[in-house]
Amino acid sequence: MSTAVKLPFFIAARYFRAGKSPLVSLIGRVAVLSIAVSTAAMVLILSVMNGMNRFVADRFWGVDSELRIEAAAGKFFEAGEWLETVWRTEGVKAASGVLQDQALLAYDGQNCMVKLKGVDTGFTEVSDIAAQIYSGRYNLDYDESAALVLMGGGVFAQMQIPPSHAEACSLYAVDARLLDSPFAMAQSVSSFAVYPSGLFSSIPEYDNQYLFCSLGFARSVFNADGKLSAIEVRVDPAVGEKKTKENLKRVLDAGFLVKDRMEQQQTMFKSMKAEKLIVVAVFAFVMLIATFTMVANQMLLMYEKRRDIAILAGMGMRRRHLRQVFFGNGLLVTWWGTLSGLVLGSLLAFGQQYFGWVKLGGGSGNYITDAYPVYWQGADVLLVWSVGMAIGMLSSALPLGQVEAFAQAPTGKE
């Protein structure tokens, strides 16, 4: 680096460390503090959002399988040999056929539209639904007219079923094939008795809608013998999800879609990403406001050092090098404030993540989680660093046009 380049940054470092009046020094410290606080807040808020998103995703993934195979068109498809084909695919550790559709649940004057999901005996191998049960047990036995079902806690509360689970609910389903005939409308509706064998709780989207039953019973309800709505898969960790997904796409024809967990809940995860982008934009604006203090600090510093500017200009320093002096000072203020904020925000995030300082309900245990979920990510730190430095560079450059005026000022006392 040449002397002409080193000198401006050397002077900027001197101005940053010392050589200023108490007022300018105070404003400089306030500028560093404002940038640090806004940066720390941004890191902490993003970590809280990560924690909440991760918490919600974990609750979804307690029910959702790692991969889900669906028909590209239509609700159901013929099971045929597809389930066996999936089982033989490299990377598939377990597979389960499911049949899902809408039904109406009724009990003692209460009605609720539910999603009835019929599952085979291998479903517990691809889903962790059994771990979500908080009352009763996982039992899906059935006969021709009645069945035991695993019921979402929200559905159970809405239907006001007695705590003993002993009374039957009525389940109504429509055979869509008979709806075309107006004379067969009454015959298109079938009624079945269902008894809750257990209650599960994951997230409202499942708690308030889902009933799990045996695959055979679901086929009777929807008059869909030999059909499936999806095949759910657990992946062999030794092969990996990405490779297994590629293998399944290769062995299945174009009439099927293979979805991972993110794609199964695509709307939710897209909304989470949009929320995060909005938060970043809002805090970037907050940081921009915080850097206004730095603009004031730059202006006061240039005014205080106007004699130095004129002397340096008289000694032959170029205008761009004079601007580099104060731009470098602004970068140092931004760098120090942003770095301090990143460290502070990361320490607070790590503390909450590992020690749970802030409790929900005072740690009473009445909530699903005792402490606010927080998850620190290095990518967020890089994002905040980039945003902070970009805004700092912009703010440092704004007042540099005043250097020209001070460079022409007389060097004597005013």
C-alpha positions in Angstrom: 0.0 0.0 0.0 1.4 3.4 -1.0 2.1 6.2 1.4 -0.7 8.3 -0.3 -3.2 5.6 0.6 -1.8 4.8 4.1 -1.7 8.4 5.3 -5.5 9.1 5.1 -6.3 6.0 7.1 -3.5 6.7 9.6 -5.0 10.2 10.2 -8.5 8.7 10.4 -7.4 6.2 13.0 -5.8 9.0 15.0 -9.1 11.0 14.9 -11.0 7.9 15.9 -8.9 7.2 18.9 -8.2 10.7 20.2 -7.5 14.3 19.1 -11.1 15.5 19.4 -13.0 17.9 21.6 -15.1 16.4 24.4 -18.3 17.2 22.6 -17.2 15.4 19.3 -15.9 12.5 21.3 -19.2 12.2 23.2 -21.2 12.2 19.9 -18.8 9.7 18.5 -19.4 7.3 21.4 -23.2 7.8 21.1 -22.9 6.9 17.4 -21.0 3.7 18.2 -23.5 2.9 20.9 -26.6 3.5 18.7 -25.1 1.3 15.9 -24.2 -1.4 18.5 -27.7 -1.5 20.1 -29.5 -1.6 16.8 -27.2 -4.4 15.5 -27.5 -6.4 18.7 -31.3 -6.0 18.5 -31.3 -7.2 14.9 -29.2 -10.3 15.8 -31.4 -11.1 18.7 -34.7 -10.7 16.9 -33.5 -12.9 14.0 -32.4 -15.5 16.5 -35.8 -15.4 18.2 -37.5 -15.8 14.8 -35.2 -18.7 13.9 -36.1 -20.3 17.3 -39.8 -19.9 16.7 -39.6 -21.2 13.1 -37.5 -24.1 14.2 -39.9 -24.9 17.1 -43.0 -24.8 14.7 -41.1 -26.9 12.1 -40.2 -29.5 14.8 -43.9 -29.7 15.8 -44.9 -30.2 12.1 -42.1 -32.8 11.6 -43.4 -34.8 14.6 -46.3 -35.7 12.3 -45.0 -35.2 8.7 -42.7 -37.8 7.1 -39.3 -37.0 5.6 -40.6 -37.6 2.1 -44.1 -37.8 0.7 -45.1 -39.2 -2.6 -48.4 -37.9 -4.1 -50.3 -38.2 -7.4 -49.6 -35.2 -9.7 -53.3 -35.1 -10.5 -56.3 -36.3 -8.5 -56.7 -37.1 -4.9 -56.2 -40.9 -5.0 -54.2 -43.4 -7.1 -54.2 -47.1 -7.4 -51.7 -48.6 -4.9 -50.8 -51.5 -7.3 -47.1 -52.3 -6.9 -46.1 -48.7 -6.2 -45.6 -49.3 -2.5 -43.4 -52.3 -3.2 -41.5 -50.2 -5.7 -40.8 -47.5 -3.1 -39.7 -50.1 -0.6 -37.1 -51.4 -3.0 -35.7 -48.0 -3.8 -32.2 -47.2 -2.4 -32.3 -44.9 0.6 -35.8 -45.8 1.8 -35.7 -47.1 5.3 -39.4 -47.3 5.8 -42.6 -46.6 3.8 -46.2 -46.4 4.6 -49.3 -46.0 2.4 -51.9 -43.5 3.6 -55.4 -42.4 2.4 -56.7 -39.0 3.4 -59.8 -37.0 2.7 -62.5 -34.7 4.3 -65.2 -36.0 6.5 -67.8 -34.6 9.0 -67.6 -35.5 12.6 -70.7 -35.1 14.8 -71.3 -35.6 18.5 -74.2 -34.4 20.7 -75.1 -31.5 18.4 -71.5 -30.4 17.7 -70.2 -30.7 14.2 -66.6 -30.4 12.9 -65.1 -30.9 9.4 -62.0 -33.1 9.9 -59.3 -34.6 7.8 -59.5 -38.4 8.2 -56.1 -40.0 7.5 -56.0 -43.7 7.2 -52.6 -45.2 7.8 -51.2 -48.7 7.6 -49.3 -50.6 10.3 -45.9 -49.1 9.1 -47.0 -45.5 9.7 -45.3 -45.3 13.1 -42.0 -46.1 11.3 -42.2 -43.0 9.1 -43.8 -40.6 11.6 -43.3 -39.7 15.2 -47.0 -39.3 15.9 -46.9 -41.8 18.8 -44.7 -39.4 20.7 -47.3 -36.6 20.3 -50.0 -38.6 22.3 -50.8 -37.0 25.6 -53.9 -39.0 26.6 -54.9 -42.6 25.8 -52.8 -44.7 23.4 -52.2 -45.5 19.8 -54.8 -48.0 18.8 -56.5 -48.0 15.4 -58.5 -51.2 15.5 -61.8 -51.3 13.5 -64.6 -53.4 12.2 -67.2 -52.9 9.4 -69.1 -50.1 11.1 -67.0 -48.6 13.9 -63.3 -47.8 14.5 -60.9 -46.5 17.1 -59.2 -43.2 16.0 -56.4 -41.1 17.2 -57.9 -37.6 17.6 -56.4 -34.1 17.6 -56.7 -32.4 20.9 -58.3 -29.4 19.3 -61.0 -31.6 17.6 -61.7 -33.3 21.0 -62.1 -30.0 22.8 -64.3 -28.5 20.0 -66.6 -31.6 20.0 -66.9 -31.4 23.9 -66.4 -35.1 24.2 -66.4 -36.4 27.8 -62.8 -37.0 29.2 -63.4 -40.7 29.4 -63.4 -41.0 25.6 -66.0 -43.7 26.0 -68.8 -42.4 23.9 -69.0 -42.8 20.1 -68.9 -40.0 17.6 -70.6 -40.1 14.2 -68.5 -39.8 11.1 -70.1 -38.9 7.8 -68.3 -39.1 4.4 -69.5 -38.6 0.8 -68.9 -40.9 -2.1 -68.1 -38.4 -4.8 -68.9 -41.0 -7.5 -72.6 -40.9 -6.6 -73.0 -37.2 -6.6 -73.7 -36.9 -10.3 -77.1 -38.5 -9.9 -79.7 -36.4 -8.0 -81.6 -39.6 -7.1 -78.6 -41.1 -5.4 -77.8 -38.1 -3.2 -78.9 -39.7 0.0 -77.1 -43.0 -0.8 -73.9 -41.0 -1.4 -73.5 -40.2 2.4 -72.2 -43.0 4.6 -72.2 -43.0 8.4 -69.7 -44.7 10.8 -69.2 -44.7 14.6 -65.7 -43.7 15.8 -64.3 -43.8 19.3 -61.2 -41.8 20.3 -58.5 -44.2 21.6 -56.0 -41.4 22.2 -55.4 -37.7 21.9 -52.4 -36.1 20.3 -51.1 -32.5 20.3 -48.6 -31.0 17.8 -49.6 -27.7 16.3 -53.1 -26.2 15.7 -53.1 -27.1 12.0 -53.2 -30.7 13.0 -54.8 -30.6 16.5 -57.9 -28.8 15.1 -58.4 -30.9 12.0 -56.9 -34.5 12.0 -58.2 -37.9 12.9 -55.9 -40.9 12.3 -57.5 -44.2 11.6 -56.6 -47.6 10.1 -56.1 -47.6 6.3 -58.7 -50.3 5.9 -61.3 -48.3 7.7 -60.5 -45.2 5.6 -60.9 -47.2 2.5 -64.4 -48.3 3.7 -65.3 -44.7 4.6 -64.3 -43.2 1.3 -65.2 -46.3 -0.8 -61.7 -46.4 -2.2 -60.6 -50.0 -2.1 -57.0 -50.6 -3.2 -56.3 -46.8 -3.4 -53.9 -44.5 -1.7 -53.6 -40.7 -1.5 -49.9 -40.8 -0.6 -46.9 -42.9 0.3 -44.9 -41.6 3.2 -41.2 -42.4 3.5 -38.5 -42.4 6.2 -35.0 -41.9 4.7 -31.9 -44.0 5.5 -29.4 -41.5 7.0 -26.6 -43.3 5.3 -28.0 -42.4 1.9 -29.5 -39.0 2.7 -32.7 -37.2 1.9 -31.5 -35.6 -1.3 -30.2 -38.8 -2.9 -33.2 -40.8 -1.8 -35.5 -38.2 -3.4 -33.6 -38.4 -6.6 -33.8 -42.2 -6.6 -37.6 -42.1 -6.0 -38.1 -39.6 -8.9 -36.2 -42.0 -11.1 -38.2 -45.1 -10.3 -41.6 -43.4 -10.3 -43.3 -42.1 -13.4 -44.2 -38.5 -14.2 -47.6 -39.0 -12.6 -46.1 -38.7 -9.1 -44.6 -35.8 -7.0 -42.0 -36.4 -4.4 -42.0 -33.8 -1.7 -39.7 -33.2 1.2 -40.9 -31.6 4.5 -40.3 -28.1 3.3 -42.4 -28.8 0.2 -45.1 -30.5 2.2 -45.6 -27.2 4.2 -44.5 -24.9 1.4 -47.0 -22.1 2.2 -45.9 -22.0 5.9 -42.2 -21.9 5.2 -42.6 -19.3 2.4 -44.5 -17.1 4.9 -41.7 -17.6 7.4 -39.1 -16.5 4.9 -41.2 -13.5 4.0 -41.6 -12.5 7.6 -37.8 -12.7 8.1 -37.2 -10.5 5.1 -39.6 -7.9 6.4 -37.9 -7.9 9.8 -34.5 -7.4 8.1 -35.9 -4.5 6.1 -37.4 -2.9 9.2 -34.3 -3.2 11.2 -32.2 -2.0 8.3 -34.3 1.2 8.4 -33.8 1.4 12.2 -30.0 1.1 11.7 -30.2 3.8 9.0 -31.8 6.1 11.5 -29.2 5.1 14.1 -26.4 6.2 11.7 -27.8 9.7 11.5 -25.8 10.3 14.7 -22.7 9.3 12.9 -23.5 11.8 10.1 -23.6 14.5 12.8 -20.4 13.2 14.3 -18.7 13.4 10.8 -19.9 17.0 10.3 -18.7 18.2 13.7 -15.4 16.4 13.2 -14.8 18.1 9.9 -15.7 21.5 11.3 -13.4 20.9 14.3 -10.6 19.8 12.0 -11.1 22.5 9.3 -7.7 24.0 10.0 -6.1 20.5 9.6 -7.9 20.1 6.3 -6.8 23.4 5.0 -3.2 22.7 6.1 -3.1 19.3 4.5 -4.7 20.7 1.3 -2.0 23.4 1.3 0.7 20.8 1.6 -0.6 19.2 -1.5 -2.9 16.4 -0.3 -5.5 15.6 -3.0 -9.2 16.2 -2.4 -10.0 12.5 -2.6 -7.4 11.7 0.0 -8.9 14.3 2.3 -12.3 12.6 1.8 -10.7 9.3 2.6 -9.6 10.6 6.0 -13.2 11.2 7.1 -14.6 8.3 5.2 -12.1 6.1 7.1 -13.2 7.6 10.4 -16.8 6.8 9.6 -15.9 3.2 8.7 -14.1 2.8 12.0 -17.2 4.0 13.9 -19.4 1.7 11.9 -17.0 -1.3 12.2 -16.6 -0.9 16.0 -20.3 -0.3 16.6 -21.4 -3.2 14.3 -18.8 -5.6 15.8 -19.8 -4.7 19.4 -23.5 -5.2 18.5 -22.8 -8.6 16.9 -20.9 -9.8 19.9 -23.5 -8.5 22.4 -26.5 -9.9 20.4 -24.8 -13.3 19.9 -24.0 -13.6 23.6 -27.6 -12.8 24.5 -28.9 -15.3 21.9 -26.5 -18.0 23.1 -27.5 -17.4 26.7 -31.2 -17.8 25.9 -30.6 -20.7 23.6 -28.6 -22.8 26.1 -29.7 -21.5 29.5 -33.3 -20.3 28.9 -33.0 -17.0 30.8 -36.4 -15.7 29.7 -39.2 -18.2 30.8 -42.7 -18.5 29.4 -45.2 -18.2 32.2 -42.4 -17.9 34.8 -41.3 -21.5 34.0 -44.6 -22.8 35.4 -44.7 -25.7 33.0 -48.1 -24.8 31.6 -46.7 -24.1 28.1 -45.4 -26.5 25.5 -41.9 -25.0 26.0 -40.6 -23.5 29.3 -38.4 -20.8 27.7 -38.6 -18.6 24.6 -37.1 -20.6 21.7 -34.0 -19.0 20.3 -31.6 -20.4 17.6 -28.4 -18.5 16.6 -27.3 -18.8 13.0 -24.0 -17.7 11.5 -25.7 -16.7 8.3 -27.8 -14.2 10.2 -24.6 -12.6 11.7 -23.1 -12.3 8.2 -26.3 -10.7 6.9 -26.5 -8.2 9.8 -22.7 -7.4 9.3 -23.3 -6.8 5.6 -26.3 -4.6 6.2 -24.6 -2.7 9.0 -21.4 -2.0 7.0 -23.4 -1.1 3.9 -25.5 1.5 5.8 -22.4 2.7 7.6 -20.5 3.3 4.4 -23.5 5.2 2.9 -23.8 7.4 6.0 -20.0 8.0 6.1 -20.1 9.1 2.4 -23.0 11.5 2.8 -21.2 14.5 4.4 -17.9 14.2 2.5 -18.9 17.0 0.1 -18.2 19.5 2.9 -14.5 18.6 2.8 -14.1 20.7 -0.4 -15.3 23.9 1.5 -13.0 23.3 4.5 -10.0 22.6 2.2 -10.3 26.2 0.9 -10.8 27.8 4.4 -8.0 30.0 5.7 -5.5 28.3 8.1 -5.2 31.2 10.6 -7.4 31.9 13.6 -10.9 33.2 12.8 
